[in-house]
Amino acid sequence: MAFALLLLAAGWQDLRTMRIANQLSVAIVGTFLVWALAGLASGTLVVGDLALAVTCSIGVFFLGALAFAAGAFGGGDVKLLAAATLFAGSAFLLDFLTVVAVAGGAMGIAILAGAPIGPAAAAGNGSTVRARLRSGLPYGPAIAVGGLWVAAQLAGA
């Protein structure tokens, strides 16, 4: 539940400000640590799965850092994506990234169609397609949707 609430907070913050506070990503990592320790103690999580989850998160962070360096992704998005990947682990990683990509693509299409998404739209700076393309895409909500999908899978497991 804490994971889902933190994702919602991050998505909402990014949608309003195009920024994701580091504290939200750190809180997700802290929530994962508590969840993982509880899973290890109860026997529902094995060390190998924990190691794979951390490895996947590091890999996603590395690829996200490359995207950030290329100007394709924001730094807060990279950190939030890597933190949420901890919960996805290797079992749900591809599905998680697919849900994030589909949600992000839908938001991108909505912005191009003129939907008032993000702070630039709220300020009225997106009257032309060119202006909407330059205003940026708050990707936190898409990451939140993917993370909520993971949370639902974990709750049903």
C-alpha positions as CSV (number, residue, x, y, z in Angstrom):
1,M,0.0,0.0,0.0
2,A,2.8,2.4,0.8
3,F,4.4,1.7,-2.5
4,A,1.2,2.5,-4.3
5,L,0.7,5.8,-2.4
6,L,4.2,6.9,-3.0
7,L,3.8,6.2,-6.7
8,L,0.6,8.2,-6.8
9,A,2.3,11.1,-5.0
10,A,5.3,11.0,-7.5
11,G,3.0,10.9,-10.5
12,W,0.9,13.7,-9.3
13,Q,3.9,15.9,-8.4
14,D,5.4,15.3,-11.9
15,L,2.1,16.1,-13.6
16,R,1.9,19.4,-11.8
17,T,5.5,20.5,-11.7
18,M,7.6,18.3,-14.2
19,R,9.7,17.4,-11.1
20,I,9.8,14.4,-8.9
21,A,11.3,14.9,-5.4
22,N,14.2,12.7,-4.6
23,Q,12.5,11.9,-1.2
24,L,9.7,10.0,-3.0
25,S,12.2,7.7,-4.8
26,V,14.2,7.2,-1.6
27,A,10.9,6.4,0.2
28,I,10.1,3.8,-2.4
29,V,13.5,2.2,-1.9
30,G,13.0,2.3,1.9
31,T,9.5,0.7,1.4
32,F,11.1,-2.0,-0.7
33,L,13.7,-2.7,2.0
34,V,11.0,-3.2,4.6
35,W,9.0,-5.3,2.2
36,A,12.0,-7.4,1.2
37,L,13.1,-8.0,4.8
38,A,9.6,-9.0,5.7
39,G,9.5,-11.4,2.8
40,L,12.9,-12.9,3.7
41,A,11.8,-13.3,7.3
42,S,8.5,-15.0,6.3
43,G,10.1,-17.1,3.6
44,T,8.0,-15.6,0.8
45,L,11.1,-14.0,-0.8
46,V,14.4,-15.8,-1.4
47,V,17.8,-14.1,-1.6
48,G,18.2,-15.0,-5.3
49,D,15.0,-13.1,-6.2
50,L,16.1,-10.2,-4.1
51,A,19.5,-10.1,-5.9
52,L,17.8,-10.3,-9.3
53,A,15.5,-7.4,-8.3
54,V,18.4,-5.2,-7.3
55,T,20.3,-6.2,-10.5
56,C,17.3,-5.3,-12.6
57,S,17.0,-1.9,-10.8
58,I,20.7,-1.1,-11.4
59,G,20.3,-2.1,-15.0
60,V,17.3,0.1,-15.5
61,F,19.0,3.0,-13.7
62,F,22.0,2.6,-16.0
63,L,19.9,2.6,-19.2
64,G,17.8,5.5,-17.8
65,A,21.0,7.5,-17.1
66,L,22.0,7.0,-20.7
67,A,18.5,8.3,-21.8
68,F,18.9,11.2,-19.4
69,A,22.3,12.0,-20.9
70,A,20.7,12.0,-24.3
71,G,18.0,14.4,-23.1
72,A,15.2,11.8,-23.6
73,F,14.4,11.3,-19.9
74,G,14.4,13.5,-16.8
75,G,16.5,12.7,-13.8
76,G,13.6,12.3,-11.5
77,D,12.0,9.9,-14.0
78,V,15.1,7.8,-14.0
79,K,15.3,7.5,-10.2
80,L,11.5,6.8,-9.9
81,L,11.7,4.1,-12.6
82,A,14.7,2.4,-11.0
83,A,13.1,2.5,-7.5
84,A,9.8,1.0,-8.9
85,T,11.8,-1.7,-10.7
86,L,12.9,-3.0,-7.3
87,F,9.3,-4.1,-6.7
88,A,8.9,-5.4,-10.3
89,G,12.1,-7.6,-10.1
90,S,12.9,-10.0,-12.8
91,A,9.4,-11.6,-12.7
92,F,7.5,-8.5,-13.7
93,L,10.2,-6.3,-15.3
94,L,9.2,-6.6,-19.0
95,D,5.5,-6.3,-18.2
96,F,6.2,-3.3,-16.0
97,L,8.2,-1.5,-18.7
98,T,5.5,-2.4,-21.3
99,V,2.8,-0.8,-19.1
100,V,4.9,2.3,-18.5
101,A,5.7,2.6,-22.3
102,V,2.0,2.2,-23.2
103,A,0.8,4.7,-20.6
104,G,3.6,7.1,-21.6
105,G,2.7,6.7,-25.3
106,A,-1.0,7.4,-24.6
107,M,-0.1,10.5,-22.6
108,G,2.2,11.7,-25.5
109,I,-0.6,11.2,-28.0
110,A,-3.0,13.0,-25.7
111,I,-0.6,15.9,-25.5
112,L,-0.2,16.1,-29.3
113,A,-4.0,16.0,-29.6
114,G,-4.2,19.0,-27.4
115,A,-5.0,17.6,-24.0
116,P,-4.1,20.0,-21.2
117,I,-1.4,17.7,-19.5
118,G,1.5,19.1,-17.5
119,P,2.4,22.6,-16.2
120,A,3.0,24.1,-19.7
121,A,-0.6,23.2,-20.7
122,A,-1.9,24.7,-17.5
123,A,-0.1,27.9,-18.3
124,G,-1.6,28.0,-21.8
125,N,1.8,27.6,-23.5
126,G,0.8,24.8,-25.8
127,S,-1.4,26.3,-28.5
128,T,0.4,24.8,-31.5
129,V,1.7,21.2,-32.1
130,R,5.2,22.5,-32.1
131,A,4.7,24.2,-28.7
132,R,3.2,21.0,-27.3
133,L,6.1,18.9,-28.5
134,R,8.6,21.3,-26.9
135,S,6.7,21.5,-23.6
136,G,7.9,18.1,-22.4
137,L,6.1,15.0,-21.2
138,P,5.7,14.4,-17.5
139,Y,6.6,10.7,-17.4
140,G,6.0,10.2,-13.7
141,P,2.3,9.4,-14.2
142,A,3.2,6.6,-16.7
143,I,5.8,5.2,-14.3
144,A,3.1,5.3,-11.5
145,V,0.6,3.4,-13.7
146,G,3.3,0.7,-14.4
147,G,4.2,0.6,-10.7
148,L,0.5,0.3,-9.7
149,W,0.2,-2.6,-12.1
150,V,3.2,-4.3,-10.3
151,A,1.6,-3.6,-6.9
152,A,-1.6,-5.2,-8.0
153,Q,0.3,-8.3,-9.2
154,L,2.2,-8.5,-6.0
155,A,-1.0,-8.1,-3.9
156,G,-2.6,-11.0,-5.9
157,A,0.4,-13.3,-5.5
